[in-house]
Amino acid sequence: MGDNETAEIGSVALSIAGRDKGRYFVIIEVLDEGYVKVADGSLRKVESAKKKKLKHLKLKPVTIPTVKERLLEGGKLFDFEIRKHLEALGYDGRDKKA
């Protein structure tokens, strides 16, 4: 996991292990201290979010406030919104170093 970063809803994370290694995701649910659910709006849709171990993610120092607010209020989050936010932050492709 990232340096002194804590997993929270709306945080951007890079997968560093598994089949999706090198892809950027947004945390949409924190299950416990070791697991979260992530989605990227294309490979992993919100409805079929991936359960991922935190040790297999590198958290980025970025949180998307609109995603966080919507999910905490119980609102519906759409896949295109996640894609739009990741693209705007420059996290829309695969990370070649991961």
Backbone as CSV, one residue per row, in Angstrom:
resi,resn,N_x,N_y,N_z,CA_x,CA_y,CA_z,C_x,C_y,C_z
1,MET,0.838,-1.173,0.000,0.000,0.000,0.000,0.882,1.234,0.000
2,GLY,0.327,2.373,-0.357,1.097,3.606,-0.464,1.644,4.082,0.861
3,ASP,2.545,5.037,0.807,3.175,5.573,2.009,2.186,6.383,2.831
4,ASN,1.884,5.897,4.031,1.005,6.583,4.979,-0.361,6.944,4.403
5,GLU,-0.776,6.263,3.381,-2.084,6.518,2.783,-3.079,5.540,3.389
6,THR,-4.283,6.019,3.620,-5.324,5.124,4.092,-6.365,4.997,3.003
7,ALA,-6.895,3.809,2.896,-7.904,3.551,1.872,-9.208,4.208,2.282
8,GLU,-9.776,4.977,1.368,-11.078,5.573,1.610,-11.849,5.607,0.299
9,ILE,-13.145,5.676,0.423,-14.004,5.730,-0.751,-13.624,6.938,-1.592
10,GLY,-13.497,6.730,-2.890,-13.151,7.806,-3.810,-11.669,7.942,-4.092
11,SER,-10.828,7.174,-3.385,-9.384,7.233,-3.618,-9.013,6.533,-4.915
12,VAL,-7.994,7.049,-5.581,-7.466,6.435,-6.798,-6.358,5.475,-6.389
13,ALA,-6.363,4.286,-6.996,-5.357,3.275,-6.665,-4.865,2.600,-7.942
14,LEU,-3.604,2.209,-7.912,-2.968,1.485,-9.012,-2.827,0.028,-8.591
15,SER,-3.294,-0.871,-9.442,-3.139,-2.301,-9.165,-1.697,-2.697,-9.428
16,ILE,-1.058,-3.328,-8.441,0.339,-3.727,-8.602,0.496,-5.243,-8.652
17,ALA,-0.621,-5.964,-8.602,-0.568,-7.425,-8.687,-1.861,-7.948,-9.288
18,GLY,-1.749,-9.093,-9.918,-2.926,-9.733,-10.489,-3.056,-9.474,-11.976
19,ARG,-4.107,-10.000,-12.526,-4.379,-9.897,-13.958,-4.546,-8.452,-14.409
20,ASP,-5.019,-7.603,-13.507,-5.255,-6.194,-13.829,-4.084,-5.296,-13.445
21,LYS,-2.908,-5.875,-13.246,-1.713,-5.122,-12.864,-1.478,-3.961,-13.830
22,GLY,-1.233,-2.773,-13.284,-0.958,-1.604,-14.097,-2.185,-0.758,-14.399
23,ARG,-3.362,-1.191,-13.986,-4.598,-0.431,-14.238,-4.922,0.434,-13.031
24,TYR,-5.510,1.590,-13.330,-5.954,2.500,-12.273,-7.423,2.258,-11.969
25,PHE,-7.751,2.323,-10.688,-9.110,2.106,-10.220,-9.487,3.183,-9.209
26,VAL,-10.783,3.243,-8.915,-11.295,4.095,-7.840,-11.881,3.161,-6.788
27,ILE,-11.559,3.408,-5.538,-12.124,2.608,-4.448,-13.571,3.034,-4.258
28,ILE,-14.485,2.074,-4.378,-15.900,2.406,-4.220,-16.495,1.838,-2.935
29,GLU,-15.732,0.970,-2.248,-16.198,0.442,-0.968,-15.003,-0.075,-0.187
30,VAL,-14.965,0.220,1.114,-13.937,-0.323,1.993,-14.604,-1.445,2.782
31,LEU,-14.140,-2.681,2.569,-14.763,-3.833,3.220,-14.236,-4.039,4.631
32,ASP,-12.935,-3.989,4.808,-12.293,-4.064,6.125,-10.878,-3.533,5.980
33,GLU,-10.020,-3.775,6.981,-8.675,-3.202,6.921,-7.795,-3.840,5.850
34,GLY,-8.217,-4.960,5.271,-7.401,-5.611,4.266,-7.978,-5.646,2.862
35,TYR,-9.267,-5.343,2.711,-9.927,-5.472,1.412,-10.768,-4.249,1.056
36,VAL,-10.813,-3.978,-0.236,-11.671,-2.917,-0.774,-12.325,-3.436,-2.052
37,LYS,-13.319,-2.708,-2.538,-13.885,-2.974,-3.860,-13.506,-1.812,-4.750
38,VAL,-13.058,-2.138,-5.972,-12.595,-1.121,-6.906,-13.315,-1.254,-8.242
39,ALA,-13.403,-0.130,-8.947,-13.991,-0.102,-10.288,-13.251,0.944,-11.101
40,ASP,-13.218,0.727,-12.427,-12.605,1.723,-13.309,-13.586,2.218,-14.375
41,GLY,-14.786,1.676,-14.373,-15.804,2.133,-15.307,-15.732,1.515,-16.685
42,SER,-14.674,0.744,-16.965,-14.594,0.084,-18.270,-14.371,-1.417,-18.089
43,LEU,-13.194,-1.826,-17.652,-12.937,-3.244,-17.415,-13.760,-3.739,-16.226
44,ARG,-13.776,-2.966,-15.172,-14.538,-3.294,-13.971,-15.624,-2.249,-13.775
45,LYS,-16.845,-2.666,-14.001,-17.996,-1.768,-13.850,-18.354,-1.649,-12.373
46,VAL,-19.113,-0.624,-12.035,-19.539,-0.397,-10.659,-20.353,-1.594,-10.153
47,GLU,-21.232,-2.139,-11.000,-22.094,-3.239,-10.587,-21.320,-4.529,-10.321
48,SER,-20.165,-4.682,-10.940,-19.350,-5.885,-10.734,-17.958,-5.480,-10.255
49,ALA,-17.934,-4.662,-9.214,-16.671,-4.159,-8.685,-15.787,-5.309,-8.216
50,LYS,-14.491,-5.120,-8.361,-13.504,-6.144,-8.010,-13.138,-6.034,-6.542
51,LYS,-13.222,-7.162,-5.830,-12.731,-7.220,-4.455,-11.223,-7.398,-4.548
52,LYS,-10.481,-6.507,-3.918,-9.029,-6.499,-4.070,-8.364,-6.304,-2.710
53,LYS,-7.268,-7.021,-2.488,-6.490,-6.837,-1.268,-5.765,-5.500,-1.341
54,LEU,-5.720,-4.800,-0.220,-5.019,-3.518,-0.194,-3.529,-3.677,-0.473
55,LYS,-2.957,-4.809,-0.095,-1.525,-4.993,-0.343,-1.226,-5.157,-1.834
56,HIS,-2.258,-5.344,-2.644,-2.082,-5.453,-4.094,-2.394,-4.145,-4.813
57,LEU,-2.538,-3.078,-4.030,-2.824,-1.756,-4.588,-1.799,-0.751,-4.096
58,LYS,-1.502,0.218,-4.942,-0.682,1.360,-4.528,-1.612,2.566,-4.578
59,LEU,-1.910,3.106,-3.406,-2.820,4.243,-3.336,-2.131,5.508,-3.813
60,LYS,-2.849,6.272,-4.587,-2.356,7.560,-5.067,-2.865,8.640,-4.115
61,PRO,-2.176,9.764,-4.022,-2.590,10.826,-3.090,-3.743,11.664,-3.638
62,VAL,-4.685,11.006,-4.302,-5.797,11.705,-4.949,-7.108,11.050,-4.518
63,THR,-8.051,11.876,-4.116,-9.404,11.408,-3.835,-10.348,12.209,-4.714
64,ILE,-11.329,11.546,-5.294,-12.304,12.220,-6.147,-13.508,12.571,-5.284
65,PRO,-13.642,13.849,-4.897,-14.679,14.244,-3.941,-16.112,13.947,-4.393
66,THR,-16.406,14.125,-5.674,-17.782,13.893,-6.129,-18.158,12.418,-6.026
67,VAL,-17.208,11.527,-6.314,-17.460,10.094,-6.188,-17.668,9.744,-4.714
68,LYS,-16.820,10.262,-3.866,-16.910,9.991,-2.433,-18.251,10.455,-1.872
69,GLU,-18.634,11.693,-2.183,-19.897,12.231,-1.676,-21.086,11.414,-2.163
70,ARG,-21.109,11.089,-3.446,-22.239,10.343,-4.015,-22.393,8.995,-3.337
71,LEU,-21.279,8.266,-3.158,-21.359,6.938,-2.560,-21.710,6.995,-1.077
72,LEU,-21.180,7.976,-0.363,-21.493,8.086,1.061,-22.946,8.489,1.293
73,GLU,-23.528,9.214,0.351,-24.932,9.609,0.462,-25.872,8.513,-0.036
74,GLY,-25.315,7.442,-0.565,-26.138,6.344,-1.051,-26.666,6.542,-2.459
75,GLY,-26.104,7.503,-3.181,-26.540,7.773,-4.542,-25.965,6.777,-5.536
76,LYS,-26.493,6.805,-6.742,-26.034,5.903,-7.813,-24.826,6.522,-8.501
77,LEU,-23.823,5.701,-8.714,-22.618,6.118,-9.409,-22.577,5.409,-10.751
78,PHE,-22.320,6.164,-11.810,-22.307,5.598,-13.156,-20.870,5.370,-13.625
79,ASP,-20.707,4.361,-14.469,-19.376,4.005,-14.972,-18.724,5.145,-15.739
80,PHE,-19.513,5.874,-16.534,-18.924,6.968,-17.320,-18.351,8.054,-16.421
81,GLU,-18.931,8.223,-15.223,-18.399,9.235,-14.291,-17.014,8.837,-13.791
82,ILE,-16.848,7.572,-13.474,-15.537,7.101,-13.029,-14.517,7.269,-14.145
83,ARG,-14.878,6.847,-15.363,-13.961,6.999,-16.510,-13.595,8.471,-16.711
84,LYS,-14.584,9.356,-16.654,-14.364,10.787,-16.874,-13.389,11.351,-15.839
85,HIS,-13.579,10.994,-14.575,-12.701,11.506,-13.519,-11.283,10.955,-13.645
86,LEU,-11.157,9.664,-13.943,-9.821,9.090,-14.107,-9.086,9.722,-15.282
87,GLU,-9.795,9.941,-16.389,-9.184,10.587,-17.558,-8.757,12.009,-17.241
88,ALA,-9.601,12.745,-16.527,-9.284,14.138,-16.186,-8.042,14.230,-15.299
89,LEU,-7.818,13.201,-14.478,-6.656,13.194,-13.591,-5.417,12.587,-14.254
90,GLY,-5.575,12.093,-15.478,-4.447,11.499,-16.185,-4.213,10.041,-15.841
91,TYR,-5.186,9.399,-15.213,-5.067,7.991,-14.820,-5.916,7.103,-15.727
92,ASP,-6.013,7.422,-16.999,-6.913,6.704,-17.890,-6.281,5.516,-18.592
93,GLY,-4.992,5.375,-18.550,-4.354,4.253,-19.245,-3.738,3.286,-18.272
94,ARG,-2.969,2.392,-18.828,-2.229,1.453,-17.989,-0.886,2.077,-17.615
95,ASP,-0.456,1.811,-16.405,0.853,2.282,-15.958,1.895,1.270,-16.410
96,LYS,2.842,1.687,-17.206,3.817,0.765,-17.793,4.813,0.231,-16.764
97,LYS,4.988,0.927,-15.639,5.976,0.539,-14.652,5.453,-0.482,-13.657
98,ALA,4.148,-0.634,-13.538,3.579,-1.514,-12.519,3.763,-2.980,-12.853
